[in-house]
Amino acid sequence: MRDELLLQTVGLPLAATLVLFWLALALFRTSRPSLLPIASAAVAIAFLLVYLWVLGAPPLPPRASTQKLAYVCLAGLIIGIAVDVLGERLSSRALRLGAVVAIGAVALWLGWPKIRTGQTADLLALAGLWAGGAFAFDRLTTLSTDGDRPLAPGILLLSSCLAVAALGFHFASASVMQLASALAVAIGAYLLWNWLALLLRPALAARFGFGALCGAGGALFALACILAFFTKTAGWALAIMLLVFLAPTVSGNRPAGTGIVARASRPALLFAVSLVPVVVAVAAITLFSTSSGP
């Protein structure tokens, strides 16, 4: 049982991400270099493979929130790859507007069983998730075009995955914890490959494209919605997570320099800074639960 859990959560997402990323890299690197960002979509595909192994194929139409999760990830993956293919032909304004609408629709769809009751707490959760998701997506899309920090979107999503996994563990949601952990492993595999490639052989790197951003980011947002609507997760803990997306502003482009040590240290510093809100949120939840316990 433990070996199977390890394979599902670590082995499959790690292997699938690296193999799929390498195949896409080999396909596009010489023939269509403009499509290289599609290679990062391997993280979302790897997550879907884990989902299928752990929970099986979801019915259509889906009913439970965890069943809807797979379709959110799949739709985000397809739309994101289309955005990567269209490139500059798609206006930034249209992309952001479409994203805001999609984020609200996903939150409403996932939380509908609770929202339709009209409880104030659920309506506030919907508003908070919508605003928070839009803010996070705006930050990620801005960073995705930052040539100086190509790993930044993946780093922020990785830290957010770790936060969701920790909250899932604390609030006894085993499925959320496992799926968020698997997504973190997939993103971590992408980051490790590209961190080494950017240092040693930049031709083997690919930026975090919209296929990964919308697919993996959509899955992460859906997991956060499940926590907010269907567990006792405190809303303020999820709100603290949003501070993760301010980490690039705090860390800046430090340490300065073009040497290999500076280039290697910048992503590590950004990751460390982005983990601070995660640690604060988890520590606060733990202390609050301990102080309010019997």
Summary of the structure (lengths in Angstrom):
residues: 294
radius of gyration: 18.5
end to end distance: 33.0
largest distance: 64.0
contacts: 1031
relative contact order: 0.15
helix: 83%
strand: 0%
